[in-house]
Amino acid sequence: MKRRDFLKALSASVVMMPPRPGSTQTSETAKAIYERSFAIDVMCFGAAPPRNYVTYLTKDKVEALRGSGITALSMNMVSGEARLRGVESMFLEAQKMIGEWDSFVAEHSDVFTKVTDMRGLEAVKRSGKVGFIYNFQISAPFGWDLDKLDVFYSMGVRQIQLTGGRRNFLADSCWEPTNAGLSQFGYEVVQAFADKGILVDLSHVGEQSALDAIQASSKPTIFSHSGCLALCPHPRNVSDRNIKAMAERGGVFCVYNQSGWLTKDPVISMDHFLAHIDHVIRIAGEDHVAFGSDQDPVDMTAMRPDEVERHQASFDRRRKDYPELDWDVKHMRVPELSHPMRLLHLAEALQRKGHKAATIEKILGGNYVRVFEEVVG
């Protein structure tokens, strides 16, 4: 069933949800739009027990997600990179981490469902549960071996970032001064992703490597969590050229809630985040923008105690090679987006800004769902 047919059936059959209004309706509340929409956070991370970096989904967080109205979270299965680096075989350890998340989902099946295709995403929307779309934020667990990629696909991984903070076998990172393009193996991997039905995630990927992947992929690509370089000169942010190239081939750019990388301003507000959303719309169109928080799936605090200091230390360390990092980090997240109801808060902010209901629906998750259906099936 295509998404448009699903939405028609959904509005007719699900009592808890209001009928789908016409796109010209303006009196609809942000809450009504949110409840009708696919509400998807395209990048979250959480470490399975033992806890590592981010807090595991404890009982209170499970309950917060139960009533959040979020349709699905794309969850990074390999967020505990220190744990991965400390083992002899990342391949085996990544399988173990996925197994831990599978067990967690099974133990909380009244709240969560693992999503591996469009049918599953539609089912989770109908049920009111929260779906987990499994992703990798690094490609290291399969290394040079595409047979290992087959294993991870069979375990449900549907979204993979080509590289993280350092170059690898596939591509340069955004932090590499060489700005080299995609490797020969990188081209093979991009094609393998398209053949299998895995989303190519270009967050953290260097400028030329990302452009190569966009142009080489036979399917749309995504940036699951990034910002606009034109608005803030952080190396993690993406040039207008690459945003446009991605959009021209049908992809989606997801703005992150990493506020220290969205603006140089010392005080953060929702307006800074919306400026990046509006910039993508202006240069690429409303069909190509979404939200990927790049944070704990429930995080109800705008900052952890040591977060500013750690990121300021990173700026100071890198400033010799990246003199554009010339501001002091004073914040790391937009408070309204550091909450289980973050996508409702985003819908409210977009409506206050004057965006139409149809546009808000696309940003909350509709655009990602379109690409997910086309790539994953």
Phi, psi and omega in degrees: 000128177287157185301320183296323178290322179298316182296323177296315179295322182298312183293333181277332191251340186260112185295324185291346183249142180288156176301148179288119182278169174291155185293346182269353181294134183244348184273355182295139179282158176299324180296320179295319177298315181299315182295328180281330191279158159289117180252107190231128171263114193279352174207113171231161176222148178200138183262135177286162180303140358288149184302145184208113177071298178252154182291135178293164181285089179285174185303318181294326179287323175302315180295324178296320179288328180305319182257014187283334186082359176291133179283311184205152175238130172275110191257128178286113182284345185238040182288337178275069186296329177298320177296318180294318181293338184272006182243161181287325183233106175297327180303311181289321181293321178296322175299319179297318180296319177297319178300323178295320178290322175301317179296319179299314180298317180298321180290337181237044185292346175285345181244319191243152174220138174281130183249126180235356178200178184294324178300318178294324179293320176296319181296320181291328176293318179295322187283336185083004175282180177251124180271146171249119171261118185282132176226163169246135174266002173218156179261358186305325182300334176257353172052235180268000196251107180288343172295325176292325175300321177302321180298314182292325176298316180297336179271000172106004180288126185233005181208124183224131175277133187295322179207164179253236185279352180225156176295153178222201182293341188261316195203167171276146171280164176295344181267000181275124181292342182289331182051045179285163180273186178299140177282170176300318178293326177302318177298320178298319182292317178302318178293320179297320178301314181297318182294321185275330186099047178242132179290130174277116180257124186253010173298142182076349184279143180296160186307306184286321178299319180295316180298319178300316182294318178303313184284332182278332186287135175278355178235160178300148177249169178226155160252108187284338181197101182205177175230179183264121181299328180297337182259337179205123190277046176273136182302338177286344182276165193244141181290155175302323181303313183285327175297315179296316181299317178299315182293321180299337179255015170094005187281182182226135179252119184255120181280135183266164177261053175249082193293333177294348178249359179264336183205153172275348184299143183284343179240133184258148174215169177300332181299326178295318178296313181297331178299323178288319175303311183293327178294317178297317178300318183296320185263342185232341180103157186288350179276004190227028181223144180205198187228129173223103194297326187061050179204175174310140185296344181239340189338110180256016175239139182287335179209143169278159190304322186255009191293314179300316182297319180295318181286327175296320178297323177295316176302311184299321181292325187264353190296331179298317180275336182230075184298344178293344177280067191255013180247161177269135179283120181244348183201162179231346182210150170285120186305318182296337181264002177255064191198150177302332180265026187301325181284332170293316178300323177294317178301318180296318180292320179295321178293318177300327181285350176102009179287144179288160180303317182297323178292317179300317180301320179295316183292321182297333181171343183301320180294317178296319180299320177302313180290319178302315179296318182291321185273311187274322178088000000 
